[in-house]
Each structure stands twice: as C-alpha cells, then as structure tokens.
Amino acid sequence: MNADDFPTPDVDVDSVDPESLKDRIDAGEDVTILDARMRSDYEEWRIDGENVTSINVPYFEFLEDEIDDDVLDRIPDDREVTVLCAKGGASEYVAGTLTERGYDVDHLEDGMNGWASIYEAVEVDRYDGAGTLLQYQRPSSGCLGYLLYDDGEAAIIDPLRAFTDRYLDDADELGVELNYALDTHVHADHISGVRDLDAAGVEGVIPEAAVDRGVTYADELTTAADGDTFAVGDATVETVYTPGHTTGMTSYLVDESLLATGDGLFIESVARPDLEEGDEGAPDAARLLYESLQERVLTLPDDTLIGGAHFSDAAVAADDGTYTAPIGELVEEMDALTMDEQAFVDLILSDMPPRPANYEDIIATNLGQNAVDDDEAFTLELGPNNCAASQDSLAGD
C-alpha cells in the first residue's frame, strides 16, 4: 500500500494543525511523537526538541489486523501521542488503529509537509537602523529571511519561492510597497523566491559575483556588486562581497545595524565550503571564507548584528526570539573567529555534516537550468539545510 493512499479510519481521529503543535513545543510542553515514516526519512529529518520524545515505527507495521505486541509496546499508553507521516494520510490511518485499541492519540494535519509550511515573522528588537526589521523563520529547515520596511517601502532578503504570496500579503498588510527581493547567493538547500517576486513586479536582485556560476536569467534581474546600495525609505542596504561558502556569496549590511550574511556566518557556526567545488575545492574555499570573515565581516563594529540565512538545532535564539547576535559576542564565543588561517581551515573541514538533500537539483533550479513546478520545488527542499560547517555549535566551544 502506498503511504499516501490509506482508507479513512472507522473511528473518529483527532487532528492537530502544525502551528498548534509548534506552539506546544515552544511553550515547553512535553510532546510525544510517533513518526510513521520510513526509517531513512526519519533519520534524515524529523521534529526534535528538548521536550520532544520521538518514536519511529513505520506505517507498514500497522497494516496487519493483528499488530505485533512488540510494536504496541513501543507506544506509550500513559500520555497523548501525536502521529505524523509525510502528508497526513498514513498518520490518520495509524492513529485510527491505535484509537481503536484505547490509545490517546491524534495526528498531524498534512504531516511533515504541513510542518514545512510553518513560516513565522519575528521583529529584530536590537536592530537600530531606520525602519523595522523582521526575521522570517522556517523551523522545519532552519531557513531565515529578512524583511526591512520604512516610510512605505520594503525589501526582502533571501526569500523562499514557497512563500512568495506571503511576502506580498505581508507587505500589503503593513501598508508598504515591496520594492526589492535580494538573494545572498545561489542557494543549495531551498528554491529562491527572487524570480517569482520579480515576475510579480518586485525588483529582483542577485549578486554580480554569482552570475559566472551559470545563472541563466541574469540579464532579466538587477545584479549587485560590492559597494552597491539600495534605498528602502530612509534605510540603506549595502552590498558586501563575502565569498567562501560560494564564490558568489554576498552579504547585505542593513542600515549599518545588521549584516545579513547568507550562509557565510551563522550565530552558532561558520559556512561549509564544499557545496560549489566539492571536497577537492573545499580547502581553497575555506581559505577564501577566512579572508572574508577577517577582512569584511569582523572589521565591522562589535555591536553590528549578524543574521544568517539559516539556524540549526544547535542555535540558541536571542531574547527577542530571533537568531541574531552581535559580532563582538560571536568573537568571544566562537574560537573559529580568532584562529589563524590554517587552524580555521582544518577545523571547518574536519566534521562537515551530510550535504543538503537534493542540493544538486536545487542549485540547478536556482541557476535556472532546471524548471520545476511549485509542488516539485516544495518537495525538493524538504529536509534539513546542513549549510553550516558543523552539526554542533561552534559558539561557546
């Protein structure tokens, strides 16, 4: 039986929407999850947290009329359990079979696809430039974006294609005109929303330094070179070339208050250097990253906030709920930022996580070499981002 093709259970099954489940986790409530996906999918990507107990029993274990006792013994009967799968069909069926046996269960609406649709906007309280700065957060993959608005104008940095309509709707609700959509680099973990926003009347901007990677639509968009600026009301967004993660990696200094670093520097780690040229080119890319960090990023004032394009499970949010931190704080907490060049290179090459799922197809799509519809694009980017050099935090080491 296909995991997406399950009959409706004979009993009523309660459901929980993804936002409500996340609210429970964020509130510190103990949550028990029965993940009914295949083991390989579960090991690659799942809902985790300090207060989350996660159990993996694939859906096919529940297809027999007589479910093995050892399967049932793995499922707690003294608390509520939320069953999930990829899209919600198998989990509803599994939850139904457990309900019939007296378990207290519900199931996650739309499964992990629903979890991947959560997208939250949090104001960056420590931003002290002109206007207001919001950080968009996608907890399923750790993707981050930034919306700056001031005096009726707005710009979005690192937008996701899956949320194109969300940006436009948010701008309308805020009463501002979304003028710019800026990418920091050719992303390897998600499909960029810059082209879709450009098609909707927003000026799409890509780094000039990234064009040589084979971007097929460069002539259709604005290219940003080092030192170029974009006005958003009274705020200024300055282009800062910071290669290393990729040859085209470019940061944006938002009104001298926050540096949107893309995948160059995160609050818990630095970038991995192998996604463009592979293992062979990683050492040279790591040296280029070291130079960018030392000469372009760490020379900014200590109170300049760093805001990456991702956060990992190892990241700790600031008091305002955003994944941002001042440069001075990161220098104090992350030894990688004070090492000499060779020690830095050795460190970030020593323990890189697996490459992002489908990263070659995602890169080709972002270059314009592959054409995928919205459903295919959404499926391609499901899973962890893995754009940092380490699975563990380098801050506080």
N, C-alpha and C positions, 0 to 999 in steps of 0.2 A: 504494500500500500504506500502510495506517495504521501510524504509528510504534510502536503498541502491539501490532501483530499480525504478528509475524515468526516464521518457522519455526525450529525448533531446528537449529543448525548440524550439519553432517555430521561435524565433528571435535570432540573434547573441548576445551572452553574453560575456562580457569582463571577463577576469580572472586575478588574481594576485597571484604570487607564494609566498610561506611563507616567504622566505628570504627578498623579496621586502617589504612585509607588515611590517616585523620587522624593516627594515631599516627606514621606515616612522615613526614608533613609536619611535625608538631610536633617530631620528632627532628632535623629539618634535612636529611633525606634528599632528594636530587634526585628529583623526581617529574615524569613527563611524562604529560599527559592529552590524549587525543583525545576531544573533545566532539562527539558526533554529532547534537546538537540543531540546530534551525533557527537561522540567524544571528541573528534578532531575539531569540530566547530566550537565546542565548549572550551577546549584548551586554548584555542586561538583568541577567544573574545567572549567575555561574559560580564554580568553585573556583579561587582565586588564592592566591598567596603568593610570597615572595622566592625560594623554592627550587622553585617550580612552573612548568613550561613547559606552556602551554595552547595547543592547536591545535584549531581548529574546522573540521571537514569534515562537513556534514550527511549523515545516513544514506542519503539517496537516491542519493548519489554511488557507493554500493557495491552498488546493486541490479542493475547490468548484469553479465553473465558476464565481459565484458572491461572491467575498471575502467581508466579513463584513467590513463596513466602520470603525468600531472601531479598527479593525486590521490595516487597511491602515493609520488611523490617528496616530498610534504609530510610523510610519516610517517617518523620516524627508524627505521632498522633496526639501530642500534648500541646500543640500550638497551631496557629494558622499557617498554611503553606501556600505560596503563590507559584503556580505552574507557568512556565513560559516555553515557547519554541521560537521558530524563525518568524512566523507570520500570524500565529494565533489559532490555526486550525487544529494542529496536533495537541496543543496545550489544553484547549477546551475539551477535547475528547478524553485526554488523560485525567483532567480534573473531574470529569463526569464519572469515570470509572472509580476514582478514589472517593468521590462523594457517595457513591452507592455503597461503599464499604465503610462509611462512617467517618472519613477524614474531614477535617475542617480546611477546605481548600477554596481558592479562587484562581483565576487565570489572567494573565496579562494580555490586554487587548492589543492586537496586531503584533504581539511578540517582540522580538528584537528589532524588527523594522519600526515598530512604534517607539521603542526606546531610542532609536536613532533619529526619530523625528523631533525629539525634545531640543529646543533651542531657546536659551534664556538670555536676556539683556540685563546687565548689571552696571550701574554707574561707577566710574572710577573716581572715588572721593578725593584721592590725593592728586589728581590732575589739577594743575593750577594755571593752565593756559586759558586763552579766550574760549568761550563757549562751554559745551558739555561733551564729555567723552563717555561712551558706553562700551563695554566689552561684551560681545556675544560669546556664549559658551555652549558647546555641544558636548554634553557629558559622555555620550556613547563613544566618541572618538577622541575627545580632548581638543577638538578644533576650536580656535579662538579667532574672532574678528573684532573690528573696532569701528564704531560709528561716531564721528565728530560732527556736531552741529552748532551753528551760531548765526544769529541775525538772518534767519530764513534760509540758510544754505547748509548743505551736509555733504560728507564724503564717507565712503565705506572702504575699509582696508581689509584685504583678504576675504572677500565674500565667497560664499558657497553657492553653487548652482542650485542645490536643492531648496534654498531659502530665498531665491530671487524675489518672489512675491512678498515675502516677509519684510525685506528691506524697503520695498516700495510702500507697503502698507504702513510700516513704522514711520517712514518719512511723512506720509500723509497725516498720520495721527499727531505727529509732532508739529505739523504745520510748516515743514521745511521742504526745500527742493533738493533732491539728491543729485548733486552735480557731478561727482567723481566716484568711480569704483577702481581702486588701485590694488594691484597684485604685487606682493613682495618678490615672487619668483615663480618658476614653473613647478607647481606642487606635485608631490608624488603620492599623496595619501587621500586627496579628495579632488572632486571636479570643481574647477574655478567657476565663479559666477560672473566674472568680468564681462565675458562676451554676451551673455544673456541680458545683463543690465545695460550694456551698450546698445543692444538691439531695442531696449525699452526706452531709450532716449538719454541714458546716463553716459557721461564721457568715460569710456574705458581706458585705463592706463596700465601699461606693462613696463617692466624695466628694460631700458635700451640694451643693457648688458645681456639680457636673456634671449634676445632675438636670434643670435647666432646659433642657438641650440636647435633651430629649425622651426621656429614659430611661423605658421603658415598664414596668419592673419594680421601680422604686424602692421601692414600698410593701412589696415582698417581702424586701428586704435592709436591712441597717443602713446608715445614712448617717453619714459622718464629717465633722464641722465643724471649723474651725480651732481648735486647742487641745484637741480630744478626745484621750483616751488609751486605750490597750488594754494590759492586763497580760498578759505571757507569762512565767510563772514569776516570777522577781524582776526581769525586764526590763520596761521601759515603752516602748511605741511611741506617739509623739506626732504628731498631725496638724498639718501646717504648710501653710497655703494659699499656693500659689506660682503664680498664673495667668500666662499669657503664651503658652506653646505652645498651650494651650487656655484658655478661660475657667474651666474647672473643674479645671485642673491642680493637684494636691495632692501634696506630699511627705510622707514619714514619717521622723521622727527616731527612730532605733533606739537606745534607751537612751543618748542623748546622745553616741553614738560615730560613727554613720554616718547620713547623710541620704540616704534612697532618693528620688532626685529625679525619678523617672519620666523624662519627656522634657524637663525644664526645663534641666538642665545635665548634660553628659557630661564625661568626663575629657579629651576631645580637642576639644570644641566646645560650642556652646550650641544651644538648640532652634530649629527653624524655626517661624515664626509664622503660616503661611498655610493650615494644614490645616482650620481651622474656618470662617474667613470669607473664604478665598481671597485673591487678590492685593489686592483693594480694602481688606480689613480688616487686612492684614498690618502696615502701619505702626503702627496703634494697638496691635495685639497685641505688636509688638516693644517699644513703649514700656512696656507693662504687664510684659513679661518683664524689662526693665531694672530696673524698680522692684522686682519680686520678688527678683531676684538681689541687688540692692544692699541692700535692707531686710530680707529674710527669710533669705537664704542666706549671704551674705558677712559678715553680722554674727555668725555662729556662730564659736566658737573655731577658730583656724587648723588645729588637729590633727583637727578633725572630718572624717571621710572622706566623700567624695562617691561615690555609687554610682548611676549612671543606669540606665534601663531598656533601654539599647542600647549597643553599641560598634560602631565602623566599622572598615574595613580600616586607617584611619589611626591607630587607637588602639594604644597600647603597654601591654601588661599590666604590672602591678606584679610584684615579686619573688615574691609568693605565687601568681601566675597569675591573679589577679582584676583586673577592670577597675575599680579604685578608686584614689582619690588624695586626699590631704589638701587642704582648702580653701586653706591657705597656699601649697602648691605650685602649685595651679592659678592662683592670683592672680599668682604670679611668672612663670608660663609662658604665660598666655593674656591677650594685650593687651586682648581684648574685655571682660574683667572690670574693667579700670581706665580705660576710656574714659568720656568724658562721654556723655550720653544720645543726642545726635544722631549722634555718630560711631558709637556702638553700633548704632543703628537702620540707618544707612547701610551698615555692614559686613554685618550679617546679611541684609539684603535684596539684597545685591549679587551673590551667586553661589549661590543655593539649588539643590540637586540636583533631579532629577525627583521628582514626588510618588510615594509608595509605590504599588506595583501594587495595583489593586483597592481603593484606600483608601476610596472612597465606599461600596462594598458592605460593607467591613469595619466602617466606622463604623456603618452602618445595622444590621448584625448585632449589634454591641456595644451599640447603643441598644435592641435588642430589636424593631426594626421589621422585620427580615428573619429568617426561620427557615431555617437550613441544617443538613444532617446533618453527621456528623463528617468524611466524605470531602470534602464541599464546603467545609467550614471549613478543612481542611488545605490544599486546593488554592488557596483564596482568598489565603492568607497566604504562599505560596511566593514567594521573591524577596527583594531587599534591603529594609531597613527605611526608609532615607532620611528619618529624622526629625530629623536634625541640620541646622543652617543651612548647612553647607559640606561638600563631599565630601572636602576636605582637612582636616588637623588645624589647629585654631586655636591649639593649645598649642605653645609654642616658636616662635611666629611673631615 
